[in-house]
Amino acid sequence: MSSDIAGSSGLAGRYATALYELAEADKQLDTVAQDLSAISDMVADSDDLSRLIRSPVIARDDQVAAMDAILTEAGVSELTKRFIGVVAQNRRLFALTAMIKQFQGILARRRGELTAEVTTAQALTDAQRQAIEDGLKKAMGTKVAVDARVDEDLLGGLMVKVGSRMIDSTIKTKLQQLRLSMR
């Protein structure tokens, strides 16, 4: 199966493209996307899991076994488990988060969606997330998926990045601008 998916080069892009094509063939795109989102959240929330996927000193078999146990406990689909098993077997777990982002990007492009990275000082409520999605949809003229992140260093406000556009209305940035203007 040859790919016509543009913008998927490099190691992470090749793996993401392969997973996309497998998921599409098995009609499991939504399931795999949910699995990968959950895995991305687990990696972001766990320093131990982050070390497991990034450490070159952990033996291949140990990484494979650990990831299998984690994914079984998380209840991810068999396709996602097999894919991450191959990634671990090939010693490419260090690029897992990049593969997930690439997969999500491919899926969004194929669905005609944009992805917005929204960074806030506190976790967004469902109502806030929906309001941001609605506002971005109106401004961009297409469906926008929100990838929400929390960075407590921002103090307040939010930072929105869609493609190469960025809107930064965080208190941290405003304080930096004020500090520069006072010099």
Secondary structure, DSSP 4 states (H G I P E B T S, - for coil): -----TT--HHHHHHHHHHHHHHHHTT-HHHHHHHHHHHHHHHHH-HHHHHHHH-SSS-HHHHHHHHHHHHHHHT--HHHHHHHHHHHHTT-GGGHHHHHHHHHHHHHHHTT-EEEEEEESSPPPHHHHHHHHHHHHHHHSS-EEEEEEE-GGG-SSEEEEETTEEEE--HHHHHHHHHHHT-
